[in-house]
Amino acid sequence: MSKRDYYEILGVSRTVTEVELKSSFRKLAMQHHPDKNPGDKEAEIKFKEINEAYQVLSDGQKRAAYDRFGHQAFENGGGGGQADFSDFMSDIFDSFFGDARRGGPRGANGRERGADLRYNLEIGLEEAFTGKNESIRVPTSVSCEACSGTGAKPGSKSRQCPTCGGHGRVRANQGFFSVERTCPTCNGRGEVIDDPCKNCQGAGRVTRERTLSVNIPAGVEDGTRIRLAGEGEAGLRGGPAGDLYIFLSLKPHAIFQRDGADLFCRVPIGLVSAALGGEIEVPTLSGEQARVKIPEGTQTGKQFRLKGKGMSVLRSREVGDLYIQVVVETPQKLTARQRELLEEFERESSHSNHPETAGFFGRVKDFLGGLGGTA
């Protein structure tokens, strides 16, 4: 009994594209898979035919041989073999994840995209406020100038790998199973270099330290990531370069604490200034001084808002606010005269001078009285 035409089995024309071929194969393989048709011998036979046809037509070299010689191209031990459902699932994974399962994207002639790089950069709060241009030195792999990234000695060329025919992968049939692996001759590149470049030993790239200029915009926050496209590691054998990602971190500031676009500053004031009131000068991140009016009777923790004196907002003309929190400082190491004056003040003071103290102890009295009443 003669074999059916492979194109007819898969229900496609001889001009079918790789994508159309794959789509038809998936549909038919799922339809006739033995797990979905238990005990159906006809479905099992069709499933084997579908896999055998797809294994031949999905391989460029085998398909060319089949188009020219038909089934005779695979007689006498050269048959297309049979693939099982694991080969079908492998094909599906390839369609979703591509070359990621094989270690990264690989283009024609073994060209691979370079790896992305990370650089940690610490800046001050003032630099985050104004923005700046920073020069950094980055050790990375760059394209070999001697061979222009090809990996071959100048004047020579690479050639197609004879083992895999330039595909970078080889497939071995083991009965009902088909195993695909990276070509051991070219390590998946699809080509071999007989005379490698002496400068890069055939890799197509060398390690160098580069100086790059980074534009840090005003308003960046801790953890901001800046991407420099194409400034990462050079690709193998002339492949595209990866990207460089700069991660910013902010140094702690001696005066200001940041919360988004707002700044906070704790300012100590004397006991007399808090009691009598007055004015104090406070710094701002721009380097200017701002005046804050302190009303008489100011308590520790009182906040004063200075509008528009905070941080720059990233990619905006807006500016946050600066909050001044005063801390009343109790005097230490009093002289005899200072102690005498304070004692005199204490004797002459009343509840109206310390309303919070009077209110607190009034609540304590009521609380203790309530406990006594329920005893």
C-alpha distance (Angstrom), angle and dihedral (degrees) to the residues before:
residue distance angle dihedral
M1 . . .
S2 3.79 . .
K3 3.78 120.5 .
R4 3.78 119.9 -106.0
D5 3.77 118.7 -112.5
Y6 3.82 110.8 -89.0
Y7 3.81 92.7 -134.8
E8 3.81 89.8 51.3
I9 3.82 91.4 49.9
L10 3.80 91.1 55.2
G11 3.80 92.9 40.3
V12 3.81 95.2 -123.5
S13 3.80 137.2 120.2
R14 3.79 125.3 -111.0
T15 3.82 89.7 -105.9
V16 3.80 92.5 57.2
T17 3.79 116.1 141.3
E18 3.80 123.7 -127.9
V19 3.81 91.3 -107.2
E20 3.82 93.6 49.9
L21 3.80 90.7 46.2
K22 3.79 92.0 52.1
S23 3.80 92.4 47.5
S24 3.80 93.2 51.5
F25 3.79 91.9 46.5
R26 3.81 93.5 52.5
K27 3.78 92.7 49.7
L28 3.80 94.7 49.2
A29 3.80 95.1 41.0
M30 3.79 91.9 53.3
Q31 3.80 90.7 46.2
H32 3.82 96.3 51.8
H33 3.80 101.3 31.2
P34 3.85 110.9 135.1
D35 3.81 91.8 -127.4
K36 3.78 88.9 63.1
N37 3.80 93.0 42.9
P38 3.82 106.2 40.9
G39 3.78 112.5 -169.8
D40 3.81 93.6 6.2
K41 3.82 105.0 128.7
E42 3.80 92.5 -176.3
A43 3.82 91.7 55.6
E44 3.80 89.7 49.1
I45 3.81 91.5 52.8
K46 3.80 91.7 47.8
F47 3.78 90.8 48.5
K48 3.82 90.9 54.7
E49 3.80 91.1 47.3
I50 3.83 91.3 50.4
N51 3.80 92.6 50.6
E52 3.80 93.2 45.5
A53 3.80 91.5 50.0
Y54 3.78 93.6 47.2
Q55 3.81 93.5 47.7
V56 3.79 90.0 57.6
L57 3.81 99.6 39.9
S58 3.81 95.1 43.9
D59 3.81 90.6 57.4
G60 3.80 110.7 78.8
Q61 3.79 95.7 -147.7
K62 3.80 95.3 43.8
R63 3.80 91.5 46.5
A64 3.81 91.3 52.3
A65 3.81 90.1 50.1
Y66 3.81 91.8 47.5
D67 3.81 92.7 48.7
R68 3.80 89.1 54.2
F69 3.79 103.9 37.7
G70 3.80 105.4 14.6
H71 3.81 118.5 -149.5
Q72 3.81 90.6 -19.6
A73 3.81 88.5 74.8
F74 3.81 89.3 71.4
E75 3.77 102.5 39.4
N76 3.81 123.9 113.8
G77 3.76 95.7 40.0
G78 3.77 97.0 -41.1
G79 3.78 95.8 99.7
G80 3.70 124.4 140.8
G81 3.79 90.7 -113.9
Q82 3.74 126.0 -149.6
A83 3.78 128.1 -72.7
D84 3.78 122.9 -154.2
F85 3.77 132.0 -145.6
S86 3.82 91.9 -83.8
D87 3.81 88.0 65.1
F88 3.79 88.7 50.9
M89 3.81 91.4 51.3
S90 3.81 90.2 46.1
D91 3.77 88.7 55.5
I92 3.81 91.1 50.8
F93 3.81 91.6 50.5
D94 3.79 88.9 50.6
S95 3.78 90.7 54.2
F96 3.81 91.9 53.0
F97 3.79 102.3 36.8
G98 3.80 102.3 22.3
D99 3.77 115.8 -169.8
A100 3.81 92.4 -15.2
R101 3.81 87.6 96.5
R102 3.77 89.0 58.0
G103 3.79 96.7 51.8
G104 3.81 105.0 -83.4
P105 3.78 143.8 -29.4
R106 3.77 114.6 -44.8
G107 3.78 124.7 -170.7
A108 3.74 134.3 -165.8
N109 3.81 118.1 -48.4
G110 3.81 91.8 18.6
R111 3.80 95.1 -65.7
E112 3.79 111.4 159.8
R113 3.80 130.3 -171.4
G114 3.78 112.8 -112.1
A115 3.78 121.7 -112.2
D116 3.79 122.4 -94.4
L117 3.80 114.9 -111.1
R118 3.81 132.5 -146.8
Y119 3.80 126.0 -145.5
N120 3.83 122.6 -174.3
L121 3.81 114.5 -146.5
E122 3.82 125.2 -175.4
I123 3.81 118.6 -157.3
G124 3.80 135.7 175.0
L125 3.80 126.2 -106.1
E126 3.81 90.0 -111.7
E127 3.82 90.1 56.4
A128 3.79 90.6 49.3
F129 3.82 88.0 51.4
T130 3.81 97.2 51.4
G131 3.82 101.5 24.1
K132 3.79 121.8 -133.3
N133 3.79 147.7 -161.6
E134 3.77 110.7 -107.4
S135 3.80 127.0 -167.3
I136 3.79 114.9 -144.7
R137 3.80 132.6 -177.0
V138 3.79 114.2 -137.2
P139 3.82 124.9 -173.4
T140 3.81 107.1 -144.9
S141 3.77 145.5 139.4
V142 3.79 115.4 -86.4
S143 3.80 131.7 -173.3
C144 3.81 112.7 -82.0
E145 3.79 108.6 -108.8
A146 3.78 94.1 -158.9
C147 3.83 94.4 63.1
S148 3.83 98.5 19.9
G149 3.78 89.0 -118.0
T150 3.82 96.4 -59.6
G151 3.79 95.6 112.1
A152 3.81 91.3 -135.1
K153 3.79 124.0 113.4
P154 3.82 111.0 -95.5
G155 3.80 108.4 -88.4
S156 3.81 93.7 25.0
K157 3.81 132.8 86.2
S158 3.74 138.2 -148.2
R159 3.79 119.9 -112.2
Q160 3.77 134.6 -144.0
C161 3.78 113.9 -84.0
P162 3.83 107.9 -104.4
T163 3.80 92.9 -152.1
C164 3.81 100.2 56.4
G165 3.79 99.9 18.7
G166 3.80 91.5 -122.9
H167 3.83 96.1 -53.3
G168 3.80 95.7 108.3
R169 3.82 90.8 -136.2
V170 3.77 135.5 76.5
R171 3.77 128.7 -157.3
A172 3.79 125.8 -148.4
N173 3.80 124.3 -165.3
Q174 3.78 118.1 -139.3
G175 3.76 107.5 179.4
F176 3.78 109.4 -74.1
F177 3.82 91.4 -5.3
S178 3.79 130.1 79.4
V179 3.80 120.0 -159.3
E180 3.79 123.1 -163.6
R181 3.78 121.5 -164.6
T182 3.79 141.5 163.1
C183 3.77 113.3 -75.8
P184 3.83 107.6 -100.2
T185 3.80 92.9 -152.0
C186 3.82 99.7 57.0
N187 3.84 99.0 17.1
G188 3.79 90.3 -123.0
R189 3.81 97.0 -51.5
G190 3.79 95.7 112.1
E191 3.79 91.7 -135.1
V192 3.77 139.3 65.2
I193 3.79 129.9 -143.1
D194 3.78 115.2 -142.4
D195 3.80 94.9 -176.4
P196 3.85 109.7 32.4
C197 3.79 123.7 -160.4
K198 3.81 110.1 -94.2
N199 3.79 92.7 -146.0
C200 3.82 96.1 59.9
Q201 3.84 100.7 16.0
G202 3.79 90.2 -121.6
A203 3.82 97.4 -55.1
G204 3.80 94.0 109.3
R205 3.80 92.4 -133.5
V206 3.80 140.0 69.6
T207 3.81 134.4 -160.7
R208 3.79 116.9 -101.3
E209 3.81 137.8 159.4
R210 3.80 112.3 -120.9
T211 3.78 131.1 -166.3
L212 3.80 113.0 -137.0
S213 3.80 132.1 -177.0
V214 3.80 115.6 -132.6
N215 3.79 122.2 -163.2
I216 3.81 108.9 -145.1
P217 3.82 109.3 -165.7
A218 3.80 122.3 -141.7
G219 3.79 114.5 -93.9
V220 3.80 100.0 33.0
E221 3.78 115.5 156.7
D222 3.77 133.8 -145.7
G223 3.81 108.1 -73.6
T224 3.81 95.8 23.4
R225 3.82 111.6 154.5
I226 3.82 121.8 -145.1
R227 3.82 118.6 -165.4
L228 3.79 122.4 -150.3
A229 3.80 104.9 -166.9
G230 3.79 115.8 -138.5
E231 3.82 94.1 5.5
G232 3.80 95.3 105.6
E233 3.77 128.6 89.7
A234 3.79 116.4 -35.7
G235 3.78 116.3 -108.9
L236 3.78 123.3 -108.1
R237 3.79 116.5 -95.6
G238 3.78 95.7 -1.0
G239 3.81 95.9 -41.5
P240 3.84 120.2 149.7
A241 3.80 118.2 -79.5
G242 3.78 122.6 -110.9
D243 3.80 125.4 -122.0
L244 3.79 131.5 -93.6
Y245 3.81 116.8 -131.6
I246 3.80 117.9 -161.0
F247 3.80 115.1 -158.9
L248 3.80 114.3 -159.2
S249 3.79 126.0 -148.8
L250 3.81 125.4 -177.0
K251 3.79 123.7 -132.3
P252 3.83 116.5 -126.8
H253 3.82 110.8 -97.7
A254 3.80 123.5 -131.3
I255 3.82 94.6 -137.7
F256 3.80 112.0 16.9
Q257 3.77 134.3 56.5
R258 3.80 118.3 -160.4
D259 3.79 130.3 -139.9
G260 3.79 108.9 176.0
A261 3.79 107.1 -62.3
D262 3.83 94.1 -15.5
L263 3.78 127.9 87.9
F264 3.79 128.0 -152.6
C265 3.79 127.7 -157.0
R266 3.82 128.2 -178.0
V267 3.81 111.3 -146.0
P268 3.83 121.9 -171.2
I269 3.84 117.0 -141.6
G270 3.78 130.5 -174.0
L271 3.80 124.9 -102.2
V272 3.79 92.6 -113.0
S273 3.83 93.0 49.4
A274 3.78 90.3 50.7
A275 3.82 92.0 48.5
L276 3.81 99.4 42.3
G277 3.81 99.4 29.3
G278 3.80 127.4 -136.2
E279 3.80 140.3 147.6
I280 3.78 132.7 -62.5
E281 3.80 132.1 -169.2
V282 3.79 117.9 -130.5
P283 3.82 130.5 -173.4
T284 3.78 124.9 -115.0
L285 3.79 127.9 -153.6
S286 3.81 90.6 -111.4
G287 3.82 88.7 64.0
E288 3.79 96.4 -107.7
Q289 3.80 127.2 120.3
A290 3.82 121.0 -119.7
R291 3.80 127.1 -161.6
V292 3.80 120.5 -130.1
K293 3.82 121.4 -167.4
I294 3.80 112.7 -137.6
P295 3.83 113.4 -155.6
E296 3.79 118.4 -143.2
G297 3.78 115.5 -90.6
T298 3.82 93.9 30.7
Q299 3.81 112.9 170.0
T300 3.81 131.2 -149.7
G301 3.80 111.4 -84.0
K302 3.79 96.1 31.5
Q303 3.83 110.1 144.2
F304 3.78 128.3 -148.4
R305 3.80 120.6 -165.0
L306 3.79 122.3 -141.5
K307 3.79 105.6 -165.7
G308 3.80 117.2 -138.2
K309 3.81 94.6 8.1
G310 3.80 96.4 105.2
M311 3.82 133.9 84.8
S312 3.76 127.9 -40.2
V313 3.81 113.2 -105.8
L314 3.82 114.3 -123.9
R315 3.82 113.0 -102.9
S316 3.80 91.7 -3.9
R317 3.77 140.4 92.4
E318 3.79 90.7 -130.7
V319 3.80 122.2 110.2
G320 3.78 127.7 -159.9
D321 3.82 127.6 -129.6
L322 3.79 133.6 -96.1
Y323 3.80 117.3 -130.9
I324 3.79 118.1 -157.7
Q325 3.79 114.4 -157.9
V326 3.80 114.2 -167.5
V327 3.78 124.0 -146.0
V328 3.81 116.2 -161.7
E329 3.78 107.6 -136.6
T330 3.79 118.3 -145.3
P331 3.83 111.1 -135.2
Q332 3.80 118.1 -113.0
K333 3.83 135.3 -160.5
L334 3.83 94.2 28.2
T335 3.78 121.6 -163.0
A336 3.78 119.4 -126.5
R337 3.81 91.3 -102.5
Q338 3.84 92.3 49.7
R339 3.78 91.1 49.9
E340 3.80 90.5 48.8
L341 3.80 91.6 52.1
L342 3.77 92.8 48.7
E343 3.79 92.4 48.9
E344 3.79 89.6 50.3
F345 3.79 90.1 50.4
E346 3.80 90.7 49.9
R347 3.82 92.3 52.3
E348 3.79 92.2 50.2
S349 3.80 97.6 41.4
S350 3.80 122.6 103.5
H351 3.76 137.9 -166.3
S352 3.77 89.7 -84.7
N353 3.82 88.9 65.1
H354 3.82 92.0 55.0
P355 3.82 107.1 30.6
E356 3.80 95.3 160.4
T357 3.81 92.6 50.8
A358 3.78 91.6 47.8
G359 3.78 92.0 47.3
F360 3.78 93.9 49.4
F361 3.78 96.1 50.0
G362 3.80 89.7 44.1
R363 3.81 88.8 58.5
V364 3.80 90.5 46.5
K365 3.79 89.9 54.1
D366 3.77 92.1 50.7
F367 3.81 91.0 47.9
L368 3.79 94.4 51.3
G369 3.80 90.4 44.7
G370 3.78 90.4 53.5
L371 3.81 91.2 52.0
G372 3.80 90.3 50.9
G373 3.79 91.2 49.7
T374 3.83 92.5 56.6
A375 3.77 95.7 44.8
